[in-house]
């Protein structure tokens, strides 16, 4: 069922006035009192345009809205937004949130970032961007480096992972780079975070990849793609439930093949605003009971 546009507009207006966030806070409290598990996290990159203005107020509102976790990224003041890893983790807990994963520049001060992630109680340290490579051999070299990073993470009690974009699912020299990254990395050291949007944008089938490589995709970015995509894929991200991706089938297949962490992300077409969009996406997912 499509998320009703009229309802979204009405609720967006309420969020803007502060009324919906107040009601969401009560809703979240009632939800938790019934013992319901908070299944979904949110990538803070979704709020990048406004997060720097009031990170603590916005993150608190994510907890009030019903999110169970956040996935931080390396912003202007670092992964922990000016706090120490332990302070940041404590702040999240005080608002009913955890942080199972982070995105960071893994090619700079990696061991320090892994140690900090361990202090924060993180499970997965993720490479958010490798970039298109010139040859398949370049992807093989990247896989070797990922194994080395995975070894460092393992020594610290963590897991290393790679978050895909569309380029790793597009053919290069007769091969698919994502397949190289998976098959040339040690499953005991390296996991993958499937960005479902980018898999679909590349013309690939997420379910097929879950089935082909069970227990390799431990995390997923849930991000919908407009029904009328334009050439610039960065503009095609929409509120979940208003696009064309069949999340019910994909998430059921993923869970059956080892998917653990479900993380909402929004990159563009915010409509009423970044916060309102991720709240609307969560409401849609909860209404469908995926």
Order of alpha helices (4+ residues) and beta strands (2+ residues): alpha-alpha-beta-alpha-alpha-beta-alpha-beta-alpha-beta-alpha-beta-beta-beta-alpha-beta-alpha-alpha-beta-beta-beta-alpha-beta-alpha
